[in-house]
Amino acid sequence: MKVILQQDVKDQGKKGQLIEVSDGYARNYLLPRKLAIAANQENLTVMKQQEKAKQRKMEADKAAALETAERLSEVMVKITAKSGGAGGKLFGAVTSKEISEALMEQFGIEIEKQKIVQDEHIKTFGSYEIKCKLGFEIHGTINVLVIEG
């Protein structure tokens, strides 16, 4: 019997997959627990529409990530920090959360702090290039200028 999984089922498949199982397994386990639905024409049509919608959403998200990467290359984020002593050192460090908030405040670009990759903490004044992962294997570069404030 062919069924469409409504949830991930161990050793069978993932949500939305069309799989072939024995009649008894489907009737006695999958269907009563709402883990799957019968693969009739109506349900197959709905599944195809959901796959198309999912594909369109992925394409839109990828386009948005490309646009964000392009916008990031054109901007310079200015962050003011307190001086911590001689030699241009900061009191504390500039975190990815501060960079994310400054991007949103100054340019309206929303990037989650988890997507910002800092190799080392920013502990001195100056200009930096910070990498960020935007998804779909698209990476952007954030230009950060840390000034005394």
Buried (B, 14 or more C-beta within 10 A) or exposed (E): BBBBBBEEBEEBBEEBBBBEBEEEBBEEBBBEEEBBBBBEEEBBEEBEEEEEEEEEEEEEEBEBBBEBBEBBEEEEBEBEBEEBEEEEEBEEBBBBEBBBBBBEEEBEBEBEEEBBEBEEEBBBBEEBEBEBBBEEEBBBEBBBEBEEE
